[in-house]
Amino acid sequence: MSSTVDDHELTPERSRIGRNMQAAVYGTILALSLVAVASEYHSKPTRIAGSVLATQVVFYIAHVYAGQLGIRLETRHAPTRMQLRDIMREEWPLLAAAGPMCIALVIGGLTPLNDEVWIDLALWVGVATLALYGLRIGLAENRSWMGVAGTTVINALFGLAIVGLKILVH
C-alpha cells in the first residue's frame, strides 16, 4: 500500500483548507452585499465600514454557535475548548473577509476625496477578492489555463452581479 496521497483524496488538511475557503468566499459575498446595501443608507465610508463589520461579527458568532450545536448533536455533549477553538478558527475567514473592503472604506473616510469613489473602490476590492479566490481554486485543482481563467471569471461574476444590482437600484 502506497503512502502517497491521491490527488482527489480528501485529507484532513485539504478538508480544513476547503472549509476556510468556503468561509472566506461566503464572508466576501456577504461583505460585498453589505457594502452595496449600506451605501444606499449611509454616504460616509466609515459608517458603512462600521455597519459591515458589526454585521460580519454577528454572522461569525452565529456560525460559531451553529457549529457548536452541531457538535452537541453529533457527540451528545458540549464541545470541548479545543473543539470550540477549532470552530472559531474555521469560521474566522468569514469575519476576516470584510477586512480589505473595510480598510478601503476607512481610508476613504479619512481622506478629502469623494466618498463615492471609496465606496466604489471597496466594491471593486470585493470583486477582485472573489476573482483571486477563483484563481486559487483553479490552480489548486491543477486546471488548464482556460480552466483557471474560467473559475476566476465565474467567481468574479458573483461580485459583479452584486455591483450590477447596486447600480440598478441606485
QUIQUI-V10827 format. One line per field, one symbol per residue. burial: # if it has 9 or more other C-alpha atoms within 8 Angstrom, else .. A space follows every 50 residues. Layout:
BEGIN
burial: ???
END
This chain:
BEGIN
burial: ..............##..###.#################..##.#####. ###..##.##..##..##..##......#....#..##.#########.# ######.##.....#..##.###.###########.###...#...###. ##########.##..#....
END
